[in-house]
């Protein structure tokens, strides 16, 4: 009997146990073996591609390939709009109106192009049939096992765990302020605020406990409704801030100049400018999730997942642009240099309008911000969950039990909580973090395209990707140097274990 490529006879033997049967693709990236989905098996007996495909069916990112364009849009919005967006007006204080808008537009366009690259590189290259559903695996395919892991594993894991730490710190501060609004009604009653404020550690712990409960959802596709809530609250809170800022008008004595002392040293000015660019770069994080989100889409030869993914990217990033640009421009117009890197627009709004706005309006803004942080936590944590389970499956060659999965996620939550309490000043390191993680967004995809697709040497695509990759590498080094220089000059308020 002639077997088609999609249906072959396979015999797997281990000790005295053997399994013989036919297998075929299930259309969702996994296998059907003797009529049963590969995800139903608890352990692996054989090796080769059979192992790899069953592993994908057991790991939380690709466990369910039943996503669609709606879930893609929600995931992208939830990961694409976050707390960093509220600090974008800080960059305009240094760059000014013209260069601020230019840098924001260039950063948005550049990262949209690299997303296009990632979406297309995720699809199987002719002859291999392999879908790259994780950023790290694509880096390994492009640069080789050693270099791919060296370049990819730190920024991917850092953006996953680091973003969760930042969410705990930001949401903890928002919970503390929300408690003040509920108890004291906002305003300038410092006596009430000091007497009835919640300790920062308690706020961090409250957020972490709820976030870990939400993160117990089994896989990336199962948190689509959570991402929907995160998307709505992200767009809603950002729109509410800039709309109310315009309605209330610009306060008197708003300045668009930096609060820092005028600097005559060219190196100091250089540091300020590139720190501002680092803040813009950090706002467009989330590239470590694009391939993972695409991995939730089913494989279909008539409608490849890349087409669905790109339609989702187009819709979501149109909404992101309509959210971030008005937020940044209107926020800078309304508050100028009152927007700080640590507090963002929420703190500026509180500082200017906290005494004359109703408790309902102020509370709504902070509730939306906290809900958005809770909804963003599981999607940013998913690459770390996936990596932890991958190590378990590789060692044990069996599905990760529920109690082990629960233990991994509880451990991750406890670790991020500890780091947030130990280093509550991490928000002030935004420019440095932006420089370190810039290659993940702006550099690696360009070199990946050259390595995998191999465009004609000296052709347009070859020069474009080589030029952008080299420019991004230089920019990353300059941003890190500028951030370190600025920290050396101004110092760092390192309040260890005092959130």
Residue pairs with C-beta under 8 A, 6 or more apart in sequence:
3 9
3 22
6 24
6 25
7 22
7 23
7 24
8 22
8 23
9 20
9 21
9 22
10 20
10 21
10 22
10 23
10 33
10 46
10 50
11 18
11 19
11 20
12 18
12 19
12 20
12 45
12 46
12 50
13 19
13 45
13 46
14 45
14 46
17 45
19 45
21 33
21 34
22 33
22 34
23 31
23 32
23 33
23 34
23 38
23 50
24 31
24 32
25 31
25 32
25 299
26 32
26 37
26 38
27 298
27 299
27 300
28 64
28 65
28 66
28 298
28 299
29 53
29 56
29 57
29 62
29 65
29 131
29 133
29 295
29 298
29 299
30 37
30 38
30 39
30 53
30 54
30 56
30 57
30 65
31 37
31 38
31 50
31 53
31 54
31 57
32 38
33 41
37 57
38 53
38 54
38 57
39 54
39 57
39 58
39 63
41 54
41 399
42 398
42 399
43 397
43 398
43 399
44 50
44 51
44 54
44 55
44 397
44 398
51 397
55 390
55 393
55 394
56 62
56 133
57 63
58 389
58 393
58 399
58 400
59 386
59 389
59 390
59 393
60 218
60 219
60 220
60 382
60 385
60 386
60 389
60 405
61 133
61 134
61 219
61 220
61 292
61 295
61 296
61 382
61 383
61 386
62 133
62 219
62 220
62 295
62 296
63 218
63 219
63 220
63 221
64 219
64 220
64 221
64 222
64 296
65 221
65 295
65 296
65 297
65 298
65 299
66 221
66 296
66 298
67 221
67 224
67 293
67 296
67 297
67 298
68 297
68 308
69 308
69 311
69 312
69 315
70 224
71 221
71 224
71 227
71 296
72 293
72 294
72 296
72 297
72 308
72 309
72 312
72 313
72 316
73 231
73 312
73 315
73 316
73 319
74 224
74 227
74 228
74 230
74 231
75 220
75 224
75 227
75 289
75 293
75 296
75 379
76 286
76 290
76 293
76 312
76 313
76 316
76 317
76 320
77 227
77 230
77 231
77 234
77 235
77 316
77 319
77 320
78 226
78 227
78 228
78 230
78 231
78 234
78 375
78 376
78 379
79 227
79 286
79 289
79 293
79 376
79 379
79 380
80 284
80 286
80 316
80 317
80 320
81 231
81 234
81 235
81 238
81 320
81 323
81 324
82 163
82 167
82 234
82 285
82 372
82 376
83 166
83 167
83 170
83 344
83 369
83 373
84 279
84 282
84 283
84 285
84 430
85 238
85 283
85 323
85 324
85 327
85 328
86 238
86 241
86 327
86 331
86 344
86 345
86 346
87 279
87 283
87 339
87 341
87 344
87 345
87 430
88 104
88 279
88 280
88 283
88 324
88 327
88 328
88 331
89 328
89 331
89 332
89 335
89 339
89 345
89 348
90 276
90 279
90 339
90 340
90 341
90 344
91 100
91 103
91 104
91 276
91 277
91 279
91 280
92 100
92 256
92 276
92 328
92 332
93 256
93 257
93 258
93 259
93 276
93 332
93 336
93 337
93 339
94 258
94 272
94 273
94 275
94 276
95 103
95 273
95 276
95 277
96 256
97 256
97 332
100 276
100 328
100 332
101 329
103 276
103 277
103 280
104 280
104 324
104 325
104 328
107 280
107 281
107 283
107 284
108 284
108 321
108 324
110 442
110 468
111 284
111 287
111 441
111 442
112 313
112 317
113 468
114 287
114 441
114 442
114 445
114 446
115 287
115 290
115 313
115 317
115 445
116 310
116 313
117 445
117 446
117 448
117 449
117 465
118 135
118 138
118 287
118 290
118 291
118 445
118 448
119 290
119 294
119 306
119 309
119 310
119 313
120 306
121 132
121 138
121 142
121 445
121 448
121 449
121 452
121 453
122 131
122 132
122 133
122 138
122 291
122 294
122 295
122 305
122 306
122 309
123 131
123 304
123 305
123 306
124 130
124 131
125 452
130 141
131 295
131 299
131 305
132 138
132 141
132 291
133 291
133 292
133 294
133 295
134 291
134 292
134 295
134 383
134 386
135 152
135 156
135 287
135 288
135 290
135 291
135 292
135 383
135 440
136 148
136 149
136 152
136 153
136 156
136 387
138 291
138 448
139 148
139 149
139 151
139 152
139 444
139 448
140 148
140 149
140 152
141 148
141 452
142 148
142 444
142 447
142 448
142 451
142 452
143 151
143 152
143 447
143 448
143 451
151 439
151 444
152 440
152 444
155 288
155 436
155 437
155 439
155 440
156 288
156 383
156 440
157 383
157 384
157 387
158 436
158 437
159 285
159 286
159 288
159 380
159 437
159 440
160 288
160 380
160 381
160 382
160 383
160 384
161 381
161 384
161 412
161 415
161 416
161 419
162 426
162 433
163 285
163 376
163 380
164 211
164 377
164 380
164 381
164 384
164 412
164 416
165 416
165 419
165 420
165 423
165 426
166 426
166 427
167 207
167 211
167 373
167 376
167 377
167 380
168 204
168 207
168 208
168 211
168 416
168 417
168 420
169 204
169 420
169 424
169 426
169 427
169 499
170 369
170 373
170 427
171 203
171 207
171 369
171 370
171 373
171 374
172 200
172 203
172 204
172 207
172 420
172 499
173 200
173 203
173 343
174 346
174 366
174 369
174 370
174 373
175 198
175 203
175 206
175 207
175 366
175 370
176 197
176 198
176 200
176 203
177 346
177 350
177 366
178 363
178 366
178 367
178 370
179 196
179 197
179 198
179 203
180 186
180 193
180 196
180 197
181 359
181 362
181 363
181 366
182 359
182 363
183 192
183 196
184 192
184 193
184 196
185 359
186 350
186 354
186 355
186 357
186 359
186 362
187 354
187 355
188 354
188 355
200 424
200 498
200 499
201 421
201 499
203 499
204 417
204 420
204 421
204 499
205 417
207 370
207 373
207 374
208 413
208 414
208 416
208 417
208 420
209 413
210 374
211 373
211 374
211 377
211 378
211 413
212 409
212 410
212 412
212 413
214 223
214 226
214 374
214 375
214 377
214 378
215 377
215 378
215 381
215 385
215 409
215 412
215 413
216 406
216 409
217 223
217 226
217 378
218 405
220 292
220 293
220 295
220 296
220 379
220 382
221 296
223 378
223 379
223 382
226 375
226 378
226 379
227 375
227 379
229 371
229 375
230 371
230 372
230 374
230 375
230 376
230 379
231 375
233 368
233 369
233 371
233 372
233 375
234 323
234 372
234 376
235 319
235 323
236 368
237 365
237 368
237 369
237 372
238 323
238 324
238 327
239 323
239 326
239 327
240 364
240 365
240 368
241 327
241 331
241 345
241 346
241 349
241 365
242 326
242 327
242 330
242 331
242 334
244 349
244 353
244 361
245 330
245 331
245 333
245 334
245 335
245 345
245 349
246 330
246 334
248 334
248 352
248 353
249 334
250 333
250 334
251 334
251 335
251 352
254 334
254 335
254 336
254 338
255 336
255 337
256 332
256 336
256 337
257 336
257 337
258 272
258 337
259 337
260 272
263 269
263 272
267 485
268 485
268 489
270 482
270 485
271 482
271 483
271 485
271 486
271 489
272 486
273 482
274 431
274 435
274 478
274 479
274 481
274 482
274 483
275 431
275 479
275 482
275 483
275 486
276 431
277 434
277 475
277 479
278 430
278 431
278 432
278 433
278 434
278 435
278 438
278 479
278 482
278 483
279 341
279 430
279 431
279 434
280 434
281 434
281 435
281 437
281 438
281 441
281 442
281 479
282 430
282 431
282 433
282 434
282 437
283 324
284 441
285 437
285 441
287 440
287 441
287 445
288 383
288 440
289 379
289 380
289 382
289 383
290 313
292 382
292 383
292 386
293 309
294 305
294 306
294 309
297 305
297 308
297 309
298 305
299 305
327 345
331 339
331 345
331 348
332 339
334 348
334 352
335 345
335 348
335 349
335 352
338 348
338 351
338 352
339 345
339 347
339 348
340 347
340 348
341 427
341 428
341 430
342 427
342 428
343 350
346 365
346 366
346 369
349 365
350 362
354 362
381 409
381 412
384 412
385 405
385 408
385 409
385 412
388 408
388 412
389 400
389 405
389 408
392 400
392 404
392 408
393 399
393 400
400 408
420 426
420 499
421 497
421 499
422 496
422 497
423 494
423 496
424 495
424 498
424 499
425 492
425 493
425 494
425 495
426 433
428 492
428 493
429 483
429 487
429 492
431 479
431 482
431 483
431 486
432 479
432 480
432 483
432 484
432 487
434 479
434 483
435 476
435 477
435 478
435 479
435 480
435 482
435 483
436 476
436 480
438 472
438 475
438 476
438 479
439 472
439 473
439 476
442 468
442 472
442 475
442 476
443 468
443 469
443 472
443 473
443 476
444 469
446 464
446 465
446 466
446 468
446 469
446 472
447 465
447 469
449 455
449 461
449 465
450 462
450 465
450 466
450 469
453 461
455 461
455 462
455 465
456 462
